[in-house]
Amino acid sequence: MKIVAIIQARMGSTRLPGKVMKQLFGESVLFHVIARVKACSLVDEIVVATTKDLADDVIVEAAEKCDVKWFRGSEDDVLERYYLAAKEYQADVIVRVTSDCPLFDAEVLTWMLEYFQTETSHGLEIDYLSNCLRRSYPRGLDAEVFTFKVLERAFQEAHHAYEREHVTPYIYENPEIFSLHNQTNDDDLSDYRWTLDTEEDWRLIEEIYNKLYQPGEIFTTDEVVDFLEENPELLMLNSHVEQKTLKE
């Protein structure tokens, strides 16, 4: 069973253009996301899925610098981009990660993949496993695990624009078709916002990296939580930011 993590990345962003190439300690946000996904030993291959737009040449260069694979596809039909990338790299199981999550937690992904592998080997049907169907992790630690068979069906059957742009809505909005499972954290950390969509998000992430980052090391979610509990005023930096809805 080949597990491929596909990280979607592009330079275009309505709220913070070029965010994935913003620099944290001399490296891009995308570099840090890749490094954190690499820390999960159960992932067999990492693929950066970007677009054919010339502006995204820099994404390909960043992927090559990080010694991971890349794929170029549709800018708007991200579901197609994912499907074709997974097909090209012969993925049996896909991990979906977005490139705007430089606090991504490989330990959480490891727990998810261990659960997926153990339970499916015992005969449990799992089409889709997520840690955000019912949120208990910070936004920015999102991970989704699904089979190629499920991705192919979504690719063939999803027709609404938002289903093509966001990859997995057709799956998790159809529980009567797919077997959905959710990974839940022991502590509810869903009020934290650690993703990168706005300048306010960027200021918080910079503060966290300035305190915790050491080159070649991966700081943990517990370390971030402890730091923010000691400095609660930092939470005000992006507490007002609203997440865009799927259909915006």
N, C-alpha and C positions, 0 to 999 in steps of 0.2 A: 504493500500500500504506500504509494508515493504521496507525501504531504507537501504541498506547494503553497507558500505564503505569497499572495499577490497584493502588492502595495500600489494603490492607484495614486498617481501624482501628475500634476500639470501646473504650468505657471499661471494660467488664468484663474482668478478668484474674484468674485464680485465684491467682497468686503475687504480682502487684503491680498491684492495681486502679488505674485511672486513669493508667497509666504514660505513655500517649501524650501526655498534657497536662502532664506534669511540666515544670518550667521550666529551661531552659538559657540563661543570658544574656538573660533577659527574654522568651524565645520558647519555645513548646512543642516537645517532642520531635518531634511531627508536623510542625511548621513546618520543622525542620531536615531531616527526611527528604524533605519536598517540595522544599526548596531544593536538596538534593543530587541528586535525580532531575532537576530542571529543568536542572541543569548538563550533562545529556546532550542534545546538540542533535538527536539522531536520534529522540527521542520527540516525537510530534506533539501528544499531549494527555495530561494527567494527570487521573485520576479517583480520588477518595477514596471507597471503598466501605464504608459503615458500615451500621448496623442501624436498624430502626424504633423501637427503644427510646428513650424520652424522654431517658434519660441520655446518649444520643449526639447530642442536639441541639448540644452543644458541639463535636462533631466537624465537623458541617456548618458551623457558624460559623467554625471554624478553616480549613476548606477555602475558604470564601468570602473570608476574610481574605487567604489566599495566592493568590487569583485562579485557582483550579483548579475543575474540575467535581466534582460529588459524586453519589452514588447511595445509596439506602437500600433494604435488602432483609432477608433472613432473618438472624437472629442465629446460628442453629445450622447451617444449610445454606449454608456459605460458597461452595461450588461453584455453587449456584444464584445467589447474590448476584453472583459474578464473571461468570457467564454472562449474566445479565440486564443487568448494567452494560456489558459488552462489546457486547451487542446494541444497547442504547440508544444508545451512542456510536459505533456502526458501526466497531468495531475489526476490522482484518484480522489484525493481530498484537498479541498481548497480552504485556506485561511484568508479571510478578507481583513485587510488593515488599510487605514487611510494614512496619507503622508503628513497630516497635520497634527500628529499625536506624539510629540517628542518625550512624553512621559509614559509611553506604552510599557506595560509590565509583562515581561516574558514569563514570569512565574505564574501569572494568571493564565496565560496561554498554555503553559505546560500542564496546569491542572485541567484545563478544558480538554486538551488533546489526550491526556491520560484517561479521563472519563470517557471520551468518545471511543478510544481504542478498546478499553476494557469492556465497556457495556455492549458495544457492537459485536465484540468477539464472543460475548455470552448470549447473543441473539436478540438484543434489544434494538429496535428500529430507531435510528436517529438520522433524519434527513438534514436537520439544521440545529446547530447548537450555538447559542449566543449568550453573552453576559449583559445584554441590554434589552431583552424582551421585557423584563421587569427590572428596572435599574436598582442596583445596590453598589455599583462601582462608580467612581468619578467619571464624568463625561471626558473622554480622552484616553480611556483604557479599553475602548470598545474592540471586541474581536468577534468574528463570526466564523463558524466551521460548517462546511457542507460538502456533500459529495459531488463529483463531476456529473453524475446522473441527474441530480437535482438541479444543478446549474444549467445543464442542457435543456431540461424541461422548461425551466424559467425562460431561457433564451428563446425557445420555440413558441411559448404560449403568452408571454407578457407583451401587452400592446400599448398600455398607457405610457405617456411620455415620462412620468415620474418613476415608473417601474423600470424603464430602460436607463434612466439617468442615475438611479441609486442602487442598482444591482439586485438587492435582495427583497424589496417590498413584496414582489409577487409570491415569494416563498413564505415569509412570515405573516402575510395577510390572508393566507389560505390554509389555516390549520386543518381544514377538512380534507385537504389533499396531502399535506406534508406532516411528518412527525416532528414537532418542534420541542426543543429542550432548552432550559435556561440555567446558566451557571450563576449562583447567588453567593454573594460575599457574606461572611459572618456578621460584619458590621455594615450598617447602611451608610455608605459614603457618597450617595447619589447627589448630594447638594454641592459637591465640589465640581468645578468646571476647569479642566486641565487641557482642553483642546485649543487649537490655534485658529481663530476665525477673524479676530479683530486686533487692533493695536493694544486694547486693554488686556486681552488674553496674552499678547506678547510680553507685556510688562510683567505680568505674573510669572510666566514661564522663565523669563530672564532672571527674576529674583530667585526662583527655585534653583536654577542652574548655577547662579553665582554662589549660592550657599553649598550645594550638594555635589556638583559635578567634579569628578576627577578623571582625566583622560585615561581611557582603557578600562574604566570601571563602570558598573551599572548601579546607580542608587535605586532604592526600593520605594514602593508605595508607602510603606510604613514610615520611612525616613521623611518623605514629603508631608505626610499627615502630621508627624511630630513637629516638623518645622513650621507648618501653618498654624498648628495649635499654639505654638509659642509666639507666633506673630499674626494674630487674627486680623489685624488691620490690612494685611495683604489681600485678604479675601474680598475686600471692597473694591479692588482694582477692576474686577470683571464681574462682580455679583449682579450687575444690572443687564448684562449681555443676554439677549434672547437667542435661543437656537432657532435657526431657520427651519420651517416646516418642509416636509417632503415636496409639497406641491407649489412652493414659492419659486 
